[in-house]
Every structure is written in structure tokens, then in C-alpha cells.
């Protein structure tokens, strides 16, 4: 059952709909799911350490985050 506090919010993206995200240093710290997504049907929020190696994957959904300079 959707969370009644967030299920009706408009303008939110579907979580985890992409498998690859390009992010910039302005986006740091990066977390999955990304800002602006509906969280009621997604995994717990986790920080992605893209600054360590230039890319990293989410341990929950496998989405890849790539740091774009």
C-alpha cells in the first residue's frame, strides 16, 4: 500500500527507472534513490561513493553512478 503522505505528490520521478546516472561534483554527495524520486516504492536511501573511483553501483538496485567532470 502506498504511503498516503507521498503517494499523491506530483512531480516526483519513478525511482530506479534508469540503470546509469551521470553526476557532477555539484551533485555530491550522491545517494540512491536520487533527489526528487518517490520513495514509497523504492529501497532505503544509501550514499554512493562515486568520488572514490569515478563510478560506483548501488548495492540495492545495481544502478551505476558515474562522475562526469
N, CA, C and O atoms as a Tinker XYZ file with bonds, in Angstrom:
   276  protein
     1  N      0.842000   -1.182000    0.000000    73     2
     2  CA     0.000000    0.000000    0.000000    64     1     3
     3  C      0.886000    1.244000    0.000000    63     2     4     5
     4  O      1.818000    1.337000    0.799000    81     3
     5  N      0.609000    2.188000   -0.878000    73     3     6
     6  CA     1.409000    3.412000   -0.950000    64     5     7
     7  C      1.305000    4.239000    0.329000    63     6     8     9
     8  O      0.288000    4.215000    1.023000    81     7
     9  N      2.374000    4.968000    0.622000    73     7    10
    10  CA     2.372000    5.885000    1.753000    64     9    11
    11  C      1.426000    7.032000    1.428000    63    10    12    13
    12  O      1.621000    7.711000    0.420000    81    11
    13  N      0.411000    7.268000    2.247000    73    11    14
    14  CA    -0.559000    8.331000    1.944000    64    13    15
    15  C      0.034000    9.732000    1.954000    63    14    16    17
    16  O     -0.564000   10.660000    1.410000    81    15
    17  N      1.194000    9.898000    2.561000    73    15    18
    18  CA     1.824000   11.222000    2.627000    64    17    19
    19  C      2.627000   11.557000    1.376000    63    18    20    21
    20  O      2.862000   12.733000    1.097000    81    19
    21  N      3.051000   10.552000    0.617000    73    19    22
    22  CA     3.867000   10.818000   -0.568000    64    21    23
    23  C      3.269000   10.267000   -1.855000    63    22    24    25
    24  O      3.688000   10.674000   -2.938000    81    23
    25  N      2.332000    9.382000   -1.776000    73    23    26
    26  CA     1.793000    8.726000   -2.973000    64    25    27
    27  C      1.079000    9.690000   -3.900000    63    26    28    29
    28  O      1.009000    9.447000   -5.105000    81    27
    29  N      0.553000   10.770000   -3.367000    73    27    30
    30  CA    -0.197000   11.702000   -4.201000    64    29    31
    31  C      0.607000   12.941000   -4.585000    63    30    32    33
    32  O      0.070000   13.844000   -5.227000    81    31
    33  N      1.869000   13.003000   -4.209000    73    31    34
    34  CA     2.684000   14.153000   -4.576000    64    33    35
    35  C      2.953000   14.122000   -6.066000    63    34    36    37
    36  O      3.270000   13.075000   -6.630000    81    35
    37  N      2.826000   15.262000   -6.692000    73    35    38
    38  CA     3.078000   15.327000   -8.129000    64    37    39
    39  C      4.494000   15.807000   -8.385000    63    38    40    41
    40  O      5.116000   16.430000   -7.524000    81    39
    41  N      5.001000   15.511000   -9.580000    73    39    42
    42  CA     6.311000   15.978000   -9.978000    64    41    43
    43  C      7.461000   15.102000   -9.523000    63    42    44    45
    44  O      8.621000   15.469000   -9.713000    81    43
    45  N      7.172000   13.952000   -8.925000    73    43    46
    46  CA     8.241000   13.059000   -8.487000    64    45    47
    47  C      8.540000   12.042000   -9.577000    63    46    48    49
    48  O      7.627000   11.568000  -10.254000    81    47
    49  N      9.817000   11.704000   -9.751000    73    47    50
    50  CA    10.225000   10.700000  -10.723000    64    49    51
    51  C      9.999000    9.308000  -10.158000    63    50    52    53
    52  O      9.935000    9.119000   -8.943000    81    51
    53  N      9.879000    8.345000  -11.047000    73    51    54
    54  CA     9.799000    6.953000  -10.631000    64    53    55
    55  C     11.187000    6.516000  -10.176000    63    54    56    57
    56  O     12.157000    6.705000  -10.910000    81    55
    57  N     11.306000    5.937000   -8.984000    73    55    58
    58  CA    12.628000    5.561000   -8.502000    64    57    59
    59  C     13.235000    4.428000   -9.313000    63    58    60    61
    60  O     12.526000    3.543000   -9.792000    81    59
    61  N     14.537000    4.463000   -9.462000    73    59    62
    62  CA    15.306000    3.387000  -10.085000    64    61    63
    63  C     14.854000    3.078000  -11.515000    63    62    64    65
    64  O     14.949000    1.932000  -11.955000    81    63
    65  N     14.370000    4.078000  -12.240000    73    63    66
    66  CA    13.920000    3.813000  -13.606000    64    65    67
    67  C     15.072000    3.801000  -14.602000    63    66    68    69
    68  O     14.910000    3.345000  -15.734000    81    67
    69  N     16.224000    4.295000  -14.190000    73    67    70
    70  CA    17.407000    4.249000  -15.042000    64    69    71
    71  C     18.420000    3.299000  -14.420000    63    70    72    73
    72  O     18.382000    3.041000  -13.217000    81    71
    73  N     19.313000    2.785000  -15.234000    73    71    74
    74  CA    20.346000    1.924000  -14.680000    64    73    75
    75  C     21.712000    2.603000  -14.675000    63    74    76    77
    76  O     22.682000    2.051000  -14.154000    81    75
    77  N     21.787000    3.817000  -15.263000    73    75    78
    78  CA    23.051000    4.566000  -15.286000    64    77    79
    79  C     22.749000    6.057000  -15.144000    63    78    80    81
    80  O     21.916000    6.610000  -15.861000    81    79
    81  N     23.437000    6.680000  -14.217000    73    79    82
    82  CA    23.258000    8.108000  -13.976000    64    81    83
    83  C     24.607000    8.798000  -14.077000    63    82    84    85
    84  O     25.590000    8.318000  -13.514000    81    83
    85  N     24.667000    9.912000  -14.782000    73    83    86
    86  CA    25.864000   10.744000  -14.804000    64    85    87
    87  C     25.651000   11.879000  -13.815000    63    86    88    89
    88  O     24.637000   12.575000  -13.865000    81    87
    89  N     26.611000   12.061000  -12.914000    73    87    90
    90  CA    26.509000   13.086000  -11.887000    64    89    91
    91  C     27.743000   13.980000  -11.947000    63    90    92    93
    92  O     28.780000   13.586000  -12.481000    81    91
    93  N     27.623000   15.165000  -11.404000    73    91    94
    94  CA    28.747000   16.104000  -11.359000    64    93    95
    95  C     29.155000   16.328000   -9.907000    63    94    96    97
    96  O     28.474000   15.878000   -8.985000    81    95
    97  N     30.254000   17.016000   -9.715000    73    95    98
    98  CA    30.701000   17.321000   -8.349000    64    97    99
    99  C     29.689000   18.192000   -7.610000    63    98   100   101
   100  O     29.639000   18.177000   -6.380000    81    99
   101  N     28.892000   18.942000   -8.345000    73    99   102
   102  CA    27.848000   19.752000   -7.715000    64   101   103
   103  C     26.751000   18.879000   -7.102000    63   102   104   105
   104  O     26.030000   19.326000   -6.210000    81   103
   105  N     26.621000   17.634000   -7.577000    73   103   106
   106  CA    25.608000   16.710000   -7.064000    64   105   107
   107  C     26.044000   15.981000   -5.798000    63   106   108   109
   108  O     25.225000   15.341000   -5.138000    81   107
   109  N     27.330000   16.073000   -5.455000    73   107   110
   110  CA    27.846000   15.342000   -4.294000    64   109   111
   111  C     27.275000   15.889000   -2.999000    63   110   112   113
   112  O     27.069000   17.099000   -2.913000    81   111
   113  N     27.013000   15.097000   -2.010000    73   111   114
   114  CA    27.122000   13.648000   -2.005000    64   113   115
   115  C     25.954000   13.022000   -2.770000    63   114   116   117
   116  O     24.827000   13.513000   -2.703000    81   115
   117  N     26.228000   11.952000   -3.487000    73   115   118
   118  CA    25.235000   11.261000   -4.300000    64   117   119
   119  C     24.589000   10.153000   -3.471000    63   118   120   121
   120  O     25.262000    9.429000   -2.738000    81   119
   121  N     23.285000   10.043000   -3.603000    73   119   122
   122  CA    22.601000    8.938000   -2.938000    64   121   123
   123  C     21.585000    8.324000   -3.888000    63   122   124   125
   124  O     21.120000    8.971000   -4.826000    81   123
   125  N     21.255000    7.091000   -3.637000    73   123   126
   126  CA    20.263000    6.354000   -4.416000    64   125   127
   127  C     19.162000    5.935000   -3.460000    63   126   128   129
   128  O     19.446000    5.403000   -2.387000    81   127
   129  N     17.925000    6.164000   -3.826000    73   127   130
   130  CA    17.409000    6.851000   -4.985000    64   129   131
   131  C     17.775000    8.330000   -4.980000    63   130   132   133
   132  O     18.038000    8.924000   -3.935000    81   131
   133  N     17.783000    8.905000   -6.182000    73   131   134
   134  CA    18.159000   10.306000   -6.361000    64   133   135
   135  C     17.096000   11.240000   -5.781000    63   134   136   137
   136  O     15.966000   10.835000   -5.507000    81   135
   137  N     17.490000   12.494000   -5.606000    73   135   138
   138  CA    16.546000   13.523000   -5.148000    64   137   139
   139  C     15.376000   13.632000   -6.125000    63   138   140   141
   140  O     15.546000   13.463000   -7.333000    81   139
   141  N     14.211000   13.910000   -5.599000    73   139   142
   142  CA    13.052000   14.124000   -6.452000    64   141   143
   143  C     12.340000   12.854000   -6.864000    63   142   144   145
   144  O     11.457000   12.895000   -7.721000    81   143
   145  N     12.703000   11.721000   -6.273000    73   143   146
   146  CA    12.007000   10.478000   -6.608000    64   145   147
   147  C     11.047000   10.112000   -5.497000    63   146   148   149
   148  O     11.248000   10.459000   -4.333000    81   147
   149  N     10.016000    9.413000   -5.877000    73   147   150
   150  CA     9.058000    8.915000   -4.914000    64   149   151
   151  C      9.706000    7.780000   -4.142000    63   150   152   153
   152  O     10.162000    6.808000   -4.745000    81   151
   153  N      9.755000    7.882000   -2.827000    73   151   154
   154  CA    10.470000    6.897000   -2.035000    64   153   155
   155  C      9.594000    5.766000   -1.506000    63   154   156   157
   156  O     10.118000    4.782000   -0.984000    81   155
   157  N      8.306000    5.879000   -1.623000    73   155   158
   158  CA     7.431000    4.874000   -1.004000    64   157   159
   159  C      7.573000    3.493000   -1.626000    63   158   160   161
   160  O      7.306000    2.494000   -0.958000    81   159
   161  N      7.989000    3.410000   -2.894000    73   159   162
   162  CA     8.107000    2.096000   -3.527000    64   161   163
   163  C      9.543000    1.791000   -3.932000    63   162   164   165
   164  O      9.777000    1.097000   -4.921000    81   163
   165  N     10.497000    2.304000   -3.175000    73   163   166
   166  CA    11.901000    2.121000   -3.507000    64   165   167
   167  C     12.641000    1.480000   -2.344000    63   166   168   169
   168  O     12.047000    1.171000   -1.311000    81   167
   169  N     13.935000    1.285000   -2.520000    73   167   170
   170  CA    14.762000    0.744000   -1.452000    64   169   171
   171  C     15.197000    1.853000   -0.512000    63   170   172   173
   172  O     15.008000    3.028000   -0.829000    81   171
   173  N     15.774000    1.518000    0.639000    73   171   174
   174  CA    16.271000    2.548000    1.551000    64   173   175
   175  C     17.335000    3.422000    0.883000    63   174   176   177
   176  O     18.073000    2.960000    0.013000    81   175
   177  N     17.403000    4.664000    1.294000    73   175   178
   178  CA    18.378000    5.579000    0.717000    64   177   179
   179  C     19.781000    5.196000    1.175000    63   178   180   181
   180  O     20.016000    4.943000    2.356000    81   179
   181  N     20.711000    5.158000    0.216000    73   179   182
   182  CA    22.092000    4.799000    0.509000    64   181   183
   183  C     23.003000    5.764000   -0.246000    63   182   184   185
   184  O     22.726000    6.118000   -1.392000    81   183
   185  N     24.092000    6.188000    0.401000    73   183   186
   186  CA    25.038000    7.093000   -0.247000    64   185   187
   187  C     25.984000    6.298000   -1.128000    63   186   188   189
   188  O     26.443000    5.221000   -0.749000    81   187
   189  N     26.275000    6.838000   -2.316000    73   187   190
   190  CA    27.094000    6.178000   -3.322000    64   189   191
   191  C     28.439000    6.910000   -3.395000    63   190   192   193
   192  O     28.456000    8.100000   -3.709000    81   191
   193  N     29.567000    6.241000   -3.118000    73   191   194
   194  CA    30.878000    6.907000   -3.079000    64   193   195
   195  C     31.522000    7.055000   -4.463000    63   194   196   197
   196  O     32.584000    6.487000   -4.716000    81   195
   197  N     30.888000    7.807000   -5.345000    73   195   198
   198  CA    31.412000    7.964000   -6.709000    64   197   199
   199  C     32.728000    8.739000   -6.745000    63   198   200   201
   200  O     33.516000    8.566000   -7.674000    81   199
   201  N     32.973000    9.576000   -5.762000    73   199   202
   202  CA    34.188000   10.380000   -5.776000    64   201   203
   203  C     35.436000    9.539000   -5.521000    63   202   204   205
   204  O     36.541000    9.990000   -5.823000    81   203
   205  N     35.293000    8.342000   -4.979000    73   203   206
   206  CA    36.449000    7.486000   -4.695000    64   205   207
   207  C     37.111000    6.961000   -5.971000    63   206   208   209
   208  O     38.335000    7.011000   -6.091000    81   207
   209  N     36.323000    6.461000   -6.923000    73   207   210
   210  CA    36.879000    5.833000   -8.126000    64   209   211
   211  C     36.292000    6.365000   -9.430000    63   210   212   213
   212  O     36.645000    5.880000  -10.505000    81   211
   213  N     35.398000    7.362000   -9.351000    73   211   214
   214  CA    34.804000    7.918000  -10.564000    64   213   215
   215  C     33.496000    7.266000  -10.956000    63   214   216   217
   216  O     32.747000    7.802000  -11.773000    81   215
   217  N     33.218000    6.101000  -10.371000    73   215   218
   218  CA    31.929000    5.454000  -10.592000    64   217   219
   219  C     31.689000    4.464000   -9.458000    63   218   220   221
   220  O     32.629000    4.000000   -8.813000    81   219
   221  N     30.428000    4.152000   -9.228000    73   219   222
   222  CA    30.064000    3.188000   -8.193000    64   221   223
   223  C     28.641000    2.714000   -8.467000    63   222   224   225
   224  O     27.863000    3.398000   -9.132000    81   223
   225  N     28.312000    1.544000   -7.949000    73   223   226
   226  CA    26.974000    0.976000   -8.132000    64   225   227
   227  C     26.228000    0.938000   -6.807000    63   226   228   229
   228  O     26.811000    0.778000   -5.735000    81   227
   229  N     24.930000    1.089000   -6.926000    73   227   230
   230  CA    24.061000    0.990000   -5.761000    64   229   231
   231  C     23.992000   -0.479000   -5.335000    63   230   232   233
   232  O     23.745000   -1.349000   -6.169000    81   231
   233  N     24.207000   -0.763000   -4.049000    73   231   234
   234  CA    24.160000   -2.146000   -3.598000    64   233   235
   235  C     22.756000   -2.739000   -3.600000    63   234   236   237
   236  O     22.607000   -3.960000   -3.551000    81   235
   237  N     21.727000   -1.903000   -3.655000    73   235   238
   238  CA    20.341000   -2.390000   -3.652000    64   237   239
   239  C     19.823000   -2.684000   -5.052000    63   238   240   241
   240  O     19.361000   -3.791000   -5.330000    81   239
   241  N     19.900000   -1.689000   -5.935000    73   239   242
   242  CA    19.251000   -1.835000   -7.248000    64   241   243
   243  C     20.247000   -2.011000   -8.391000    63   242   244   245
   244  O     19.842000   -2.323000   -9.511000    81   243
   245  N     21.544000   -1.818000   -8.131000    73   243   246
   246  CA    22.550000   -2.002000   -9.162000    64   245   247
   247  C     22.711000   -0.827000  -10.105000    63   246   248   249
   248  O     23.472000   -0.922000  -11.067000    81   247
   249  N     22.016000    0.288000   -9.862000    73   247   250
   250  CA    22.171000    1.471000  -10.705000    64   249   251
   251  C     23.617000    1.958000  -10.618000    63   250   252   253
   252  O     24.195000    2.013000   -9.533000    81   251
   253  N     24.189000    2.306000  -11.750000    73   251   254
   254  CA    25.566000    2.787000  -11.796000    64   253   255
   255  C     25.576000    4.308000  -11.821000    63   254   256   257
   256  O     24.823000    4.934000  -12.567000    81   255
   257  N     26.436000    4.890000  -10.999000    73   255   258
   258  CA    26.604000    6.340000  -10.930000    64   257   259
   259  C     28.007000    6.655000  -11.409000    63   258   260   261
   260  O     28.984000    6.105000  -10.902000    81   259
   261  N     28.104000    7.551000  -12.396000    73   259   262
   262  CA    29.384000    7.898000  -12.998000    64   261   263
   263  C     29.623000    9.390000  -12.793000    63   262   264   265
   264  O     28.774000   10.217000  -13.127000    81   263
   265  N     30.787000    9.725000  -12.241000    73   263   266
   266  CA    31.145000   11.120000  -12.004000    64   265   267
   267  C     31.644000   11.729000  -13.295000    63   266   268   269
   268  O     32.655000   11.300000  -13.853000    81   267
   269  N     30.927000   12.729000  -13.760000    73   267   270
   270  CA    31.254000   13.418000  -15.014000    64   269   271
   271  C     31.927000   14.735000  -14.666000    63   270   272   273
   272  O     31.342000   15.560000  -13.964000    81   271
   273  N     33.149000   14.944000  -15.143000    73   271   274
   274  CA    33.881000   16.191000  -14.823000    64   273   275
   275  C     33.489000   17.315000  -15.730000    63   274   276
   276  O     34.007000   18.424000  -15.598000    81   275
